[in-house]
């Protein structure tokens, strides 16, 4: 009985070793929340694919946000995100951006450009049940700031 318990624990741990990162599929939308000189709250809607044969949770995380090589601030995921197994899902991700000094003025100048390069770096923690794993994230994408303008949204 004791060796069966050890075998089960080893199987569970080894199955988590083959944990595959969820994939970003597409950007679905943006909702603006509160904004002041030090913080910006907003929600992103994105389509993510979980290729694993079990549901995943992406835990609260903090990432460094920079635009065109200038640091803007720290982006905090405000709640745990659940991703069903082997499925593409649209999830709404509430976030809070703690701004660096002078970042709000830089963001205003970026809003007038046709294209900016958005960079996210840091560690994201995710897992299934009791098992979690930290993943380094380095994401860069050129976007149009006009697409993020909350006044251009069609509701």
C-alpha positions as CSV (number, residue, x, y, z in Angstrom):
1,X,0.0,0.0,0.0
2,X,2.8,2.3,0.9
3,X,4.6,1.8,-2.4
4,X,1.4,2.4,-4.3
5,X,1.1,5.8,-2.6
6,X,4.7,6.6,-3.6
7,X,3.9,5.5,-7.2
8,X,0.8,7.7,-7.3
9,X,2.7,10.8,-6.0
10,X,5.5,10.2,-8.6
11,X,2.9,9.9,-11.4
12,X,1.2,13.1,-10.4
13,X,4.5,15.0,-10.1
14,X,5.7,13.7,-13.5
15,X,2.5,14.6,-15.2
16,X,3.0,18.2,-14.0
17,X,6.5,18.2,-15.4
18,X,5.0,18.0,-18.9
19,X,2.9,21.2,-18.2
20,X,2.6,23.2,-21.4
21,X,2.2,27.0,-21.4
22,X,-1.2,28.3,-22.6
23,X,-1.0,30.0,-26.0
24,X,-2.1,33.6,-26.9
25,X,-4.6,33.3,-29.8
26,X,-6.1,36.8,-30.3
27,X,-6.9,40.1,-28.7
28,X,-10.7,40.5,-28.3
29,X,-11.2,43.9,-26.6
30,X,-10.3,46.4,-23.9
31,X,-12.3,48.1,-21.1
32,X,-11.0,51.1,-19.2
33,X,-11.4,51.3,-15.5
34,X,-10.1,54.0,-13.1
35,X,-7.2,56.2,-14.0
36,X,-5.1,58.6,-12.0
37,X,-1.5,59.9,-12.1
38,X,-0.1,56.7,-10.3
39,X,-2.4,53.9,-11.4
40,X,-4.6,52.7,-14.3
41,X,-7.1,49.9,-13.9
42,X,-8.5,48.1,-17.0
43,X,-9.6,44.7,-18.3
44,X,-8.3,42.9,-21.4
45,X,-10.4,40.3,-23.3
46,X,-8.1,37.8,-25.0
47,X,-8.5,34.4,-26.5
48,X,-6.2,31.8,-24.9
49,X,-5.7,28.1,-25.8
50,X,-4.9,25.6,-23.1
51,X,-3.2,22.6,-24.9
52,X,-3.0,20.6,-21.7
53,X,-5.3,17.7,-20.9
54,X,-6.2,19.3,-17.6
55,X,-7.7,22.7,-16.5
56,X,-5.1,25.4,-15.6
57,X,-5.2,28.4,-13.3
58,X,-3.0,31.4,-14.0
59,X,-2.3,33.0,-10.6
60,X,-1.9,36.6,-9.7
61,X,1.3,37.9,-11.2
62,X,3.3,41.1,-11.8
63,X,5.0,42.0,-15.1
64,X,7.2,44.9,-16.2
65,X,5.5,46.9,-19.0
66,X,7.6,49.0,-21.4
67,X,6.6,50.8,-24.6
68,X,9.3,51.5,-27.3
69,X,12.1,50.6,-24.8
70,X,10.8,53.1,-22.2
71,X,9.5,51.6,-18.9
72,X,5.9,52.5,-18.1
73,X,5.3,50.6,-14.9
74,X,4.4,47.3,-13.2
75,X,1.4,45.4,-14.5
76,X,-0.5,43.4,-11.9
77,X,-2.9,40.6,-12.7
78,X,-5.7,41.2,-10.1
79,X,-7.3,37.7,-10.0
80,X,-6.7,34.1,-10.8
81,X,-7.7,33.2,-14.4
82,X,-9.1,29.7,-15.1
83,X,-8.6,28.0,-18.4
84,X,-10.5,24.8,-19.3
85,X,-8.6,21.8,-20.7
86,X,-7.8,21.4,-24.4
87,X,-9.9,24.4,-25.3
88,X,-9.7,28.0,-26.7
89,X,-11.4,30.4,-24.3
90,X,-12.0,34.1,-24.3
91,X,-11.1,35.4,-20.8
92,X,-11.5,38.8,-19.3
93,X,-8.3,39.7,-17.4
94,X,-8.6,42.5,-14.8
95,X,-5.3,44.4,-14.5
96,X,-3.8,47.3,-12.5
97,X,-0.9,49.2,-13.9
98,X,1.3,51.0,-11.3
99,X,2.9,53.9,-13.3
100,X,6.5,55.1,-13.2
101,X,7.0,58.8,-12.6
102,X,6.2,60.6,-15.9
103,X,4.7,57.6,-17.5
104,X,1.3,59.1,-18.0
105,X,2.7,62.0,-20.1
106,X,4.7,59.5,-22.2
107,X,1.5,57.4,-22.7
108,X,-0.3,60.5,-24.0
109,X,2.4,61.0,-26.6
110,X,2.3,57.3,-27.6
111,X,-1.5,57.7,-28.2
112,X,-0.8,60.0,-31.2
113,X,1.5,57.5,-32.9
114,X,0.4,55.0,-35.6
115,X,2.3,52.1,-34.0
116,X,4.1,51.3,-30.8
117,X,6.0,48.3,-29.6
118,X,4.5,46.9,-26.4
119,X,6.9,44.7,-24.2
120,X,5.9,42.6,-21.2
121,X,8.5,40.8,-19.1
122,X,8.4,38.9,-15.8
123,X,7.3,35.6,-14.3
124,X,3.8,34.2,-14.5
125,X,2.7,31.5,-12.1
126,X,0.3,28.9,-13.3
127,X,-0.7,25.4,-12.4
128,X,-3.3,22.7,-11.8
129,X,-4.6,21.7,-8.4
130,X,-1.8,22.0,-5.9
131,X,1.0,22.0,-8.4
132,X,2.2,25.4,-9.7
133,X,5.1,26.4,-11.9
134,X,6.7,29.7,-12.6
135,X,7.1,30.6,-16.3
136,X,9.3,33.4,-17.6
137,X,7.3,35.6,-19.9
138,X,8.8,37.9,-22.6
139,X,6.1,39.2,-24.9
140,X,6.6,41.9,-27.6
141,X,4.0,43.1,-30.0
142,X,3.6,46.1,-32.3
143,X,0.1,47.6,-31.9
144,X,-1.9,50.6,-32.9
145,X,-2.6,52.8,-29.8
146,X,-5.8,53.9,-31.5
147,X,-7.1,50.3,-31.1
148,X,-6.8,50.8,-27.3
149,X,-8.7,54.1,-27.2
150,X,-11.8,53.5,-24.9
151,X,-13.7,56.2,-26.8
152,X,-13.4,54.4,-30.1
153,X,-15.1,51.2,-28.7
154,X,-18.4,50.2,-30.2
155,X,-20.6,48.7,-27.5
